[in-house]
Amino acid sequence: MFSPKWLPDATTTYNELKLAAEAAKANRERKKAKKKGKQEGLFNQVHKTIALLLENPRHNSLHTHEFDSIKNPFDPTEKVRTAYAQNNTPGTYRVFWCCGPEKGQITIIAITPHP
């Protein structure tokens, strides 16, 4: 298992997604609806992606690959990678990450919808 390090933008996005999911869940429970809404599903997918990433960054379902448009905040010679939180969905979410700065640590750089 890797330990997470969060950059501020990633923390903000994660917390916003979590709050939206909690609000959607409360609304669903108030209406006594059973089916989860879009916000709940999105947060669950992002949360699961990060959990898998910390467990095994090479997990097949993450579809991890290098991403050249973002520079590694700790070591410019090292690559930033992206992992899929969703696939085959308009505006699919991606988690951008890199190894470090400490050994056994993964830094979550950003969580964004894919353009």
N, CA and C atoms as a LAMMPS dump frame, in Angstrom:
ITEM: TIMESTEP
0
ITEM: NUMBER OF ATOMS
345
ITEM: BOX BOUNDS ff ff ff
-5.0000000000000000e+02 5.0000000000000000e+02
-5.0000000000000000e+02 5.0000000000000000e+02
-5.0000000000000000e+02 5.0000000000000000e+02
ITEM: ATOMS id mol type element x y z
1 1 1 N 0.835 -1.189 0
2 1 2 C 0 0 0
3 1 3 C 0.878 1.25 0
4 2 1 N 0.434 2.224 -0.746
5 2 2 C 1.106 3.516 -0.791
6 2 3 C 0.354 4.473 0.126
7 3 1 N 1.052 5.461 0.628
8 3 2 C 0.38 6.498 1.412
9 3 3 C 0.104 7.683 0.494
10 4 1 N -1.041 8.347 0.682
11 4 2 C -1.393 9.465 -0.198
12 4 3 C -0.827 10.79 0.285
13 5 1 N -0.504 11.628 -0.666
14 5 2 C -0.197 13.044 -0.423
15 5 3 C -1.111 13.795 -1.384
16 6 1 N -1.806 14.768 -0.879
17 6 2 C -2.793 15.499 -1.684
18 6 3 C -2.314 16.912 -1.94
19 7 1 N -2.377 17.338 -3.203
20 7 2 C -2.148 18.743 -3.513
21 7 3 C -3.473 19.49 -3.289
22 8 1 N -3.413 20.792 -3.012
23 8 2 C -4.629 21.547 -2.651
24 8 3 C -5.773 21.443 -3.656
25 9 1 N -5.489 21.522 -4.964
26 9 2 C -6.573 21.449 -5.956
27 9 3 C -7.282 20.1 -5.905
28 10 1 N -6.522 19.029 -5.739
29 10 2 C -7.112 17.694 -5.665
30 10 3 C -7.962 17.549 -4.41
31 11 1 N -7.472 18.072 -3.304
32 11 2 C -8.221 18.021 -2.044
33 11 3 C -9.546 18.766 -2.181
34 12 1 N -9.494 19.949 -2.762
35 12 2 C -10.702 20.761 -2.953
36 12 3 C -11.72 20.025 -3.813
37 13 1 N -11.29 19.493 -4.937
38 13 2 C -12.207 18.786 -5.836
39 13 3 C -12.801 17.562 -5.158
40 14 1 N -11.95 16.781 -4.487
41 14 2 C -12.423 15.58 -3.788
42 14 3 C -13.482 15.948 -2.752
43 15 1 N -13.227 16.979 -1.966
44 15 2 C -14.181 17.397 -0.938
45 15 3 C -15.48 17.927 -1.543
46 16 1 N -15.384 18.639 -2.665
47 16 2 C -16.592 19.123 -3.347
48 16 3 C -17.434 17.959 -3.858
49 17 1 N -16.774 16.962 -4.445
50 17 2 C -17.487 15.776 -4.943
51 17 3 C -18.143 15.031 -3.777
52 18 1 N -17.428 14.939 -2.664
53 18 2 C -17.953 14.244 -1.492
54 18 3 C -19.175 14.966 -0.927
55 19 1 N -19.085 16.286 -0.804
56 19 2 C -20.222 17.058 -0.283
57 19 3 C -21.438 16.953 -1.2
58 20 1 N -21.216 17.005 -2.505
59 20 2 C -22.321 16.876 -3.456
60 20 3 C -22.962 15.494 -3.355
61 21 1 N -22.147 14.465 -3.174
62 21 2 C -22.668 13.105 -3.038
63 21 3 C -23.464 12.954 -1.748
64 22 1 N -22.96 13.527 -0.665
65 22 2 C -23.677 13.46 0.609
66 22 3 C -25.009 14.194 0.535
67 23 1 N -25.035 15.335 -0.132
68 23 2 C -26.279 16.086 -0.292
69 23 3 C -27.269 15.303 -1.155
70 24 1 N -26.773 14.691 -2.216
71 24 2 C -27.639 13.896 -3.093
72 24 3 C -28.2 12.685 -2.347
73 25 1 N -27.359 12.066 -1.516
74 25 2 C -27.815 10.907 -0.735
75 25 3 C -28.892 11.326 0.261
76 26 1 N -28.682 12.439 0.946
77 26 2 C -29.672 12.92 1.903
78 26 3 C -30.993 13.232 1.207
79 27 1 N -30.924 13.849 0.043
80 27 2 C -32.116 14.171 -0.736
81 27 3 C -32.832 12.889 -1.177
82 28 1 N -32.06 11.907 -1.623
83 28 2 C -32.631 10.627 -2.057
84 28 3 C -33.314 9.931 -0.889
85 29 1 N -32.668 9.932 0.276
86 29 2 C -33.255 9.279 1.445
87 29 3 C -34.513 10.007 1.917
88 30 1 N -34.505 11.329 1.802
89 30 2 C -35.677 12.116 2.177
90 30 3 C -36.861 11.758 1.281
91 31 1 N -36.58 11.527 0
92 31 2 C -37.639 11.163 -0.951
93 31 3 C -37.93 9.669 -0.95
94 32 1 N -37.146 8.913 -0.169
95 32 2 C -37.271 7.452 -0.082
96 32 3 C -37.048 6.781 -1.431
97 33 1 N -36.178 7.362 -2.225
98 33 2 C -35.802 6.768 -3.512
99 33 3 C -34.682 5.763 -3.272
100 34 1 N -34.617 4.738 -4.085
101 34 2 C -33.607 3.699 -3.907
102 34 3 C -32.406 3.871 -4.831
103 35 1 N -32.66 4.364 -6.017
104 35 2 C -31.584 4.464 -7.012
105 35 3 C -30.661 5.635 -6.688
106 36 1 N -29.36 5.342 -6.685
107 36 2 C -28.371 6.392 -6.445
108 36 3 C -28.326 7.343 -7.628
109 37 1 N -28.073 8.613 -7.333
110 37 2 C -27.993 9.627 -8.374
111 37 3 C -26.586 9.758 -8.937
112 38 1 N -26.467 10.64 -9.903
113 38 2 C -25.203 10.858 -10.61
114 38 3 C -24.077 11.287 -9.667
115 39 1 N -24.366 12.201 -8.746
116 39 2 C -23.327 12.702 -7.843
117 39 3 C -22.799 11.61 -6.916
118 40 1 N -23.688 10.769 -6.427
119 40 2 C -23.247 9.67 -5.566
120 40 3 C -22.366 8.698 -6.347
121 41 1 N -22.803 8.37 -7.546
122 41 2 C -22.034 7.445 -8.376
123 41 3 C -20.667 7.996 -8.736
124 42 1 N -20.613 9.271 -9.079
125 42 2 C -19.342 9.895 -9.449
126 42 3 C -18.365 9.873 -8.28
127 43 1 N -18.831 10.26 -7.103
128 43 2 C -17.925 10.25 -5.948
129 43 3 C -17.451 8.835 -5.65
130 44 1 N -18.354 7.854 -5.71
131 44 2 C -17.954 6.467 -5.462
132 44 3 C -16.888 6.01 -6.451
133 45 1 N -17.023 6.404 -7.708
134 45 2 C -16.042 6.018 -8.722
135 45 3 C -14.691 6.672 -8.463
136 46 1 N -14.691 7.946 -8.121
137 46 2 C -13.436 8.65 -7.83
138 46 3 C -12.781 8.057 -6.58
139 47 1 N -13.577 7.832 -5.562
140 47 2 C -13.055 7.259 -4.313
141 47 3 C -12.447 5.869 -4.559
142 48 1 N -13.141 5.047 -5.331
143 48 2 C -12.643 3.703 -5.646
144 48 3 C -11.347 3.775 -6.442
145 49 1 N -11.271 4.701 -7.385
146 49 2 C -10.065 4.87 -8.186
147 49 3 C -8.871 5.195 -7.302
148 50 1 N -9.05 6.099 -6.373
149 50 2 C -7.951 6.484 -5.487
150 50 3 C -7.56 5.311 -4.588
151 51 1 N -8.546 4.564 -4.1
152 51 2 C -8.248 3.388 -3.273
153 51 3 C -7.446 2.356 -4.063
154 52 1 N -7.854 2.088 -5.299
155 52 2 C -7.106 1.144 -6.142
156 52 3 C -5.709 1.657 -6.448
157 53 1 N -5.607 2.941 -6.696
158 53 2 C -4.324 3.568 -7.007
159 53 3 C -3.339 3.401 -5.847
160 54 1 N -3.819 3.59 -4.634
161 54 2 C -2.958 3.462 -3.46
162 54 3 C -2.597 2 -3.173
163 55 1 N -3.464 1.104 -3.602
164 55 2 C -3.208 -0.321 -3.412
165 55 3 C -2.264 -0.859 -4.48
166 56 1 N -2.53 -0.492 -5.74
167 56 2 C -1.736 -0.989 -6.859
168 56 3 C -1.86 -0.03 -8.039
169 57 1 N -0.886 0.86 -8.229
170 57 2 C -0.981 1.84 -9.313
171 57 3 C -1.042 1.223 -10.713
172 58 1 N -0.733 -0.039 -10.822
173 58 2 C -0.773 -0.711 -12.135
174 58 3 C -2.033 -1.55 -12.327
175 59 1 N -3.012 -1.375 -11.465
176 59 2 C -4.251 -2.144 -11.565
177 59 3 C -4.86 -1.93 -12.947
178 60 1 N -5.274 -3.028 -13.575
179 60 2 C -5.777 -2.971 -14.965
180 60 3 C -6.952 -2.021 -15.144
181 61 1 N -7.86 -1.953 -14.201
182 61 2 C -9.057 -1.133 -14.393
183 61 3 C -8.764 0.36 -14.351
184 62 1 N -7.572 0.753 -13.881
185 62 2 C -7.219 2.176 -13.83
186 62 3 C -6.797 2.731 -15.192
187 63 1 N -6.382 1.861 -16.086
188 63 2 C -5.903 2.292 -17.41
189 63 3 C -4.856 3.396 -17.28
190 64 1 N -3.942 3.226 -16.336
191 64 2 C -2.923 4.235 -16.043
192 64 3 C -1.981 4.419 -17.224
193 65 1 N -1.703 5.674 -17.526
194 65 2 C -0.715 5.981 -18.564
195 65 3 C -0.089 7.35 -18.286
196 66 1 N 1.041 7.599 -18.924
197 66 2 C 1.748 8.867 -18.736
198 66 3 C 0.955 10.015 -19.343
199 67 1 N 1.13 11.184 -18.734
200 67 2 C 0.443 12.385 -19.19
201 67 3 C 1.474 13.501 -19.265
202 68 1 N 1.71 14.043 -20.445
203 68 2 C 2.8 14.989 -20.657
204 68 3 C 2.462 16.451 -20.378
205 69 1 N 1.195 16.804 -20.32
206 69 2 C 0.819 18.218 -20.214
207 69 3 C 0.957 18.804 -18.812
208 70 1 N 1.136 17.956 -17.82
209 70 2 C 1.321 18.422 -16.445
210 70 3 C 2.717 18.014 -15.999
211 71 1 N 3.426 18.931 -15.388
212 71 2 C 4.779 18.66 -14.906
213 71 3 C 4.737 18.111 -13.486
214 72 1 N 5.619 17.197 -13.204
215 72 2 C 5.744 16.628 -11.879
216 72 3 C 6.172 17.732 -10.907
217 73 1 N 5.431 17.943 -9.816
218 73 2 C 5.75 19.044 -8.901
219 73 3 C 7.011 18.818 -8.059
220 74 1 N 7.539 17.614 -8.047
221 74 2 C 8.69 17.305 -7.206
222 74 3 C 9.959 17.025 -7.986
223 75 1 N 9.816 16.389 -9.147
224 75 2 C 10.98 15.982 -9.934
225 75 3 C 10.639 16.094 -11.417
226 76 1 N 11.132 17.14 -12.089
227 76 2 C 10.775 17.351 -13.496
228 76 3 C 11.201 16.207 -14.433
229 77 1 N 12.089 15.329 -13.965
230 77 2 C 12.499 14.204 -14.813
231 77 3 C 11.514 13.035 -14.718
232 78 1 N 10.649 13.064 -13.714
233 78 2 C 9.657 12.001 -13.537
234 78 3 C 8.33 12.402 -14.178
235 79 1 N 7.588 11.425 -14.636
236 79 2 C 6.328 11.663 -15.333
237 79 3 C 5.15 11.764 -14.375
238 80 1 N 4.152 12.489 -14.826
239 80 2 C 2.845 12.499 -14.187
240 80 3 C 2.012 11.463 -14.932
241 81 1 N 1.171 10.783 -14.216
242 81 2 C 0.322 9.762 -14.818
243 81 3 C -1.147 10.1 -14.566
244 82 1 N -1.995 9.486 -15.356
245 82 2 C -3.426 9.658 -15.184
246 82 3 C -4.07 8.29 -15.021
247 83 1 N -5.095 8.237 -14.186
248 83 2 C -5.865 7.02 -13.975
249 83 3 C -7.326 7.337 -14.253
250 84 1 N -8.026 6.399 -14.849
251 84 2 C -9.427 6.597 -15.191
252 84 3 C -10.316 6.337 -13.984
253 85 1 N -11.142 7.32 -13.639
254 85 2 C -12.184 7.094 -12.635
255 85 3 C -13.453 6.624 -13.338
256 86 1 N -13.603 7.041 -14.59
257 86 2 C -14.742 6.646 -15.423
258 86 3 C -14.222 6.375 -16.822
259 87 1 N -15.029 5.678 -17.588
260 87 2 C -14.664 5.389 -18.965
261 87 3 C -15.945 5.355 -19.796
262 88 1 N -15.848 5.745 -21.048
263 88 2 C -16.987 5.725 -21.971
264 88 3 C -18.185 6.523 -21.452
265 89 1 N -17.894 7.655 -20.852
266 89 2 C -18.925 8.559 -20.344
267 89 3 C -18.532 9.971 -20.761
268 90 1 N -19.462 10.801 -21.227
269 90 2 C -19.093 12.176 -21.561
270 90 3 C -18.535 12.901 -20.329
271 91 1 N -17.415 13.574 -20.489
272 91 2 C -16.79 14.297 -19.388
273 91 3 C -16.245 13.375 -18.317
274 92 1 N -15.703 12.24 -18.735
275 92 2 C -15.204 11.256 -17.78
276 92 3 C -14.151 11.859 -16.858
277 93 1 N -14.17 11.439 -15.618
278 93 2 C -13.223 11.959 -14.633
279 93 3 C -11.92 11.18 -14.659
280 94 1 N -10.834 11.925 -14.448
281 94 2 C -9.485 11.366 -14.392
282 94 3 C -8.812 11.827 -13.097
283 95 1 N -7.92 10.99 -12.594
284 95 2 C -7.118 11.328 -11.427
285 95 3 C -5.676 11.433 -11.906
286 96 1 N -5.069 12.598 -11.737
287 96 2 C -3.678 12.825 -12.127
288 96 3 C -2.813 12.652 -10.889
289 97 1 N -1.731 11.898 -11.04
290 97 2 C -0.917 11.554 -9.885
291 97 3 C 0.546 11.352 -10.282
292 98 1 N 1.394 11.312 -9.28
293 98 2 C 2.81 11.007 -9.488
294 98 3 C 3.34 10.299 -8.249
295 99 1 N 4.475 9.687 -8.382
296 99 2 C 5.122 9.036 -7.25
297 99 3 C 5.885 10.08 -6.45
298 100 1 N 5.916 9.881 -5.133
299 100 2 C 6.724 10.762 -4.297
300 100 3 C 5.917 11.829 -3.611
301 101 1 N 6.572 12.716 -2.929
302 101 2 C 8.01 12.94 -2.918
303 101 3 C 8.782 11.923 -2.066
304 102 1 N 8.102 11.259 -1.141
305 102 2 C 8.764 10.264 -0.307
306 102 3 C 8.583 8.877 -0.918
307 103 1 N 9.463 7.966 -0.562
308 103 2 C 9.34 6.585 -1.014
309 103 3 C 8.044 5.998 -0.454
310 104 1 N 7.309 5.272 -1.294
311 104 2 C 6.057 4.669 -0.873
312 104 3 C 4.893 5.635 -0.811
313 105 1 N 5.048 6.767 -1.453
314 105 2 C 4.014 7.805 -1.419
315 105 3 C 3.532 8.095 -2.834
316 106 1 N 2.241 8.314 -2.972
317 106 2 C 1.646 8.741 -4.239
318 106 3 C 0.985 10.091 -4.001
319 107 1 N 1.315 11.047 -4.87
320 107 2 C 0.73 12.381 -4.762
321 107 3 C -0.428 12.502 -5.739
322 108 1 N -1.587 12.86 -5.214
323 108 2 C -2.768 13.126 -6.03
324 108 3 C -2.687 14.589 -6.427
325 109 1 N -2.455 14.838 -7.714
326 109 2 C -2.236 16.199 -8.218
327 109 3 C -3.568 16.882 -8.52
328 110 1 N -4.456 16.174 -9.212
329 110 2 C -5.721 16.785 -9.62
330 110 3 C -6.746 15.712 -9.903
331 111 1 N -8.017 16.074 -9.766
332 111 2 C -9.142 15.23 -10.142
333 111 3 C -10.005 16.094 -11.052
334 112 1 N -10.056 15.736 -12.324
335 112 2 C -10.747 16.605 -13.278
336 112 3 C -11.543 15.808 -14.299
337 113 1 N -12.589 16.429 -14.867
338 113 2 C -13.259 15.787 -15.99
339 113 3 C -12.4 15.895 -17.232
340 114 1 N -12.406 14.855 -18.024
341 114 2 C -11.635 14.836 -19.266
342 114 3 C -12.368 15.683 -20.287
343 115 1 N -11.635 16.533 -20.994
344 115 2 C -12.309 17.411 -21.966
345 115 3 C -12.905 16.648 -23.138
